[in-house]
Amino acid sequence: MPVDFTLILFLALASLVSWFISTLTSGGSSLILMPIIGFLLGADSIPPIITVGAIFGNVERATVYRKSIRWEVIKWELPGAILGSCLGAFTLSQIRVDFLGIFIALFLLISAVSSLKKSENVSFKVRVWYFLPAGFLYSWLSGIIGSIGPILTPFYINYGLAKEELLATQATARATIHLVKAISYAVFGILTVQNLWYGVLIGAAAFPGNWLGHQILTKISEYHFKQIVVSFVILSGILMLWQQHELLGF
């Protein structure tokens, strides 16, 4: 099969830009990459390629911010997340559940808008044990859909994580989640060799994107960082609703 260098270059640039943006918004690279991968390689390629690429991008990000990792969150989130990753990959191999995106989008919009209305930017109180069921649901749903946007971001913010803590903790958890998902995809026959290499490509392109984002992040205050993140959560919810517009009948 001939190598399409134009496709490779386009995917690499798209990944670089998406990971640059996601550093400033505490996630969301997958929301940018999903429609591009779907258009160029087909919808079935989205979950495995996004997952493999996310391993590289999140490992690099977690390494950069390793001193800011909040391990008490990781200890609660990972057990549920690992189980959810396996179950999500299995569910994807059996059925399609398209309507889930609608409920995820509504949660993002409600939690973000509630946060904007409150001066302390806390839409609901979060205890550390909440990350056990939240991690399970996130991993299960992302295993089915490929990416569900920054659905855990309201939990991290409402728990009180600062910008570097949020990025570090989220990246550490997601690197583990995506690794388990990738293994599960391979076991269930979803991860092909071609998708593996495309995933490695967008993962490698994430490195310079993360670096560029870090240069800007150091100049942003905590207040403005949270405003950017909450705004992106709202945008993500709107985008996810639009992606489901056919199911909604418009």
N, C-alpha and C positions, 0 to 999 in steps of 0.2 A: 504493500500500500504506500503510495507516494506521500512524502511529508508536505503538508500545507503550511508553509512558513508564514503566510499572511494570517492564518487562523491562530498559529502559535503566538505571533506577535500581538494580535488583538487580545487574546486571552490574558497574556502576560501584563499588558498595559491596563486592562480592565481590573485585574487582580491588584496591581500596584495602587491604582486610584482608590479602589474599594477598601483596601486595608489602611490606606492613609486616612480616609474619612472615618473609618471605624475606630481608629485610635482616638480621634477627637470626640466621637459620639459613644464610646464604650461598647462598640459592637455594631453589627449591621452590615458587615462586608458581604455576607451571604445574600442579603436582600437585593444588593446591587448585582451580584454575579448570577443569581438564579435565572432571571429572564434572559441574560446573555447566553449562558450555557444552554438553556432550553431552546433558544432560537438557533444556535449554531450546531448543537450536538443532539438535541432531542430531550424531551422531558424526563425520560427514563435515566438519563445520564446525570441529572442534577444531584440527587442525594449522594451517590458514591464520589463524584468529583469534588463537590463542596466539602464532603467529610474529610477526604484525604488532604485537600489543600488546607483545611482548617487546622489539621494536626500541626503542620509546619508553622503556620502563622501564629498560632496560640503558644506553641512551645517557645518560639523566639520572643514573643511579648512577655510571657511569664518569666523568662530568663532575665530580661532587661529590668523588670520591676520586682524581682524575686524578694527583695528586702521588705516589700510592702504587702506580701501575701498574708491574708488573715486566715490562719490555719484552723481556727475554730469553726469557720464557715465551711471550709473544705471538708473537715471531718464529718460534718452533718450532711453536706450536699452529695458527696461522691457515692456512698452506699446506694442511695436511691437512684442516682444518675446512672450508675453502672447497670443496675437491673433494668432501668427504663430503656437504656440503649439497646440491650439485647432483645427486649420485648418489642421495641419499635422496629428494629430491623426485621424481626420475624413477621410482624404485622404487615410491613411493607411488601414482604415476599408473598403474602396471601391475599391482601385486599387493598383497595384504594379508599381513603376516607377524606374526600375533598372538602367537605363542609366544615372540618375542624378549623380551617383557616379563618372562617368567619368569627367563631367564638374567640380565637386568639386575638384577632384584630380588635374586637370589642373590648376585651380585657385591657389591651394596651391603651386604647383611647380613654377608657374610663379612669384607669389608674393615673395616667399622665395628666389629664384635665383636672382631676381632683387635686393632684400635687400642685399644679399651677395656681389653683384657687386658694391655697393655704400658704401663709407667709413663711412657714418653716419648711416648705417643700416636702412634707411628709403626708402622703395620702392615706396610709394605714400603718399601724405599728407592726414591726416584724421582730419576732424572737428567733434566736439562732436555730432552734429545732425546726422552724418552718422550712428550712432549706432541704430537709430530708424529703418530704412529699413534693416540694417544688422542684427539686432536682430530678425526681422520678418522672414527674409530668413533663418537664422540659425535654428530657432525653427521649422519652417515649414518643412524644409528638414530633420532635425533630427527626427521629428515626424514620417516621412515616412520611413527613413532608419534605425533609431535607434541611430546612431551616425554618424557624418560627419567629425570627426577629428577636428583639431585645426583651423577651417576655420576663426574664428574671431581673432586668435592670431596676424596675420599681422595688423589688425586694432588697437588692443591694443598697440602693439609695436610702430607703426607709430604715434599713438596719444601721445606717450611719457611716458607710464606707466613704473615705475621701477618694479623690480622683485616681491616684496611683494605686490605692488599695483596691478600688473597684476593678481597674484594668488587670492588676496582678492576680487577684482572687478569681475573677471570671475566666481569665486566660488559662490558669492552672486547672480549673475544673473542666473547662471545655476541651483542653488538650487531651485529658484523660477520657472524657466522654466520646470524643471523635475517634480516638484510637480504638476503643471498644466497639464503636459503631462500624468502623472499617473492617475489623476482624469479623464481626457478625455479618456484614455484607458479603465478605468473601466466603464465609461458611454457607450462607444461603444462596450463593451464586449470583449476587447482584453486582459485585465488583469485578469488572473485566480488566484485562491487562491494559487495554486502551484507556479506559477511564482512570486506571491507576496512574498512568503516565501524565494524563491531563491534570489530575489532582496534584501530582508532584510539581508540575509546571506552575500552576497558580499558587501553590504553597511557596515555591522559591521566589516568585514575584512579590509575595507578601513581605519579604524581609526589607527591601528598600521602602516599601509603603509604610511599614511600621516605624522605620527610622525617621522618615520625613515627618510623620505624625508626632513623634516624640519631640522633635525640635520645636514644633508649634505648641504642644501641650504644656511644656515647661513655662510658657509665657501666659498661660490662661489661669485666671483665679478660680478658686473652688466654686464661687457663686456662678460665674459665667459657664464653667464646665457643666454644672448641674442644669443650668438653663438650656445649654446646647443639647445635653443628653435627653432631657424631658421633651424638648421640641422634636428631636429625632424619633423618640418613641411615638409621638403623635403622628409624625410623617409615616412611620413604619406601619402603624395601624391603618391609616388611610390607604397606603399602597397595598397592603394585604387585602383590604376590603375590595379595592378595585380589581385585584387579581381574581377575586371570586365573583365578579359582577355578573357573569353568566348564570351562576347558581342563584344570585339574588334577583335575576330577571330584569337587569337593565344594562 
